[in-house]
Amino acid sequence: MGFIAGLDLGQSMDYSALVIVERQQPPRDETVLGSTPPLARYAVRHLKRWDLGTPYPQMVREVTDLLTHPPLVADHKLLVDYTGCGRPVVDMLKQARLRPVAVSIHGGDRVSQDGMDYRVPKRDLVGVVAVLLQQHRLQIAQGLPETPMLTHELLNFKVKIDPNTAHYSYSVWS
């Protein structure tokens, strides 16, 4: 898989966004017997944040246009936030023959799968991004128009644990 497209669907008060990353697998050093393959790196190649109130059919058209042209057409995986308003949008993406992977984000502690639909704890998603950033394996192109906003949100992201319930909550610092 060369490209991963992640579509986060907002509603009237929350932005919808698309990120496309290129997975780069460094070559394995075959000269070292028993060596493990080097860890993949990820380069953000496209960022899109739609204005509040943008109709979902318009977003589906734009995502379809991006993913049905080279270099993405033959080598991508589309992951879509299936929580909240995501269900009808996933249906529209399926009608466009994009084969989206639906991801329901929840506050639990287990990943489950039903066909191409997944339920994933938010802490797992946050943890993967944090580790990739800490290891400098996730690079965000500085020339993309939305890079300053994404950088700001990542730098101001916080995890809060409720001492009474031990539940996690995630948000941007105010």
Beta strands, then each sheet from edge to edge (+ up, - down):
strand 1: 3-8
strand 2: 17-24
strand 3: 41-49
strand 4: 76-81
strand 5: 101-106
strand 6: 112-114
strand 7: 117-121
strand 8: 138-140
strand 9: 157-161
strand 10: 168-172
sheet 1: 6+ 7- 5- 4- 1- 2+ 3- 8-
sheet 2: 9+ 10-
end
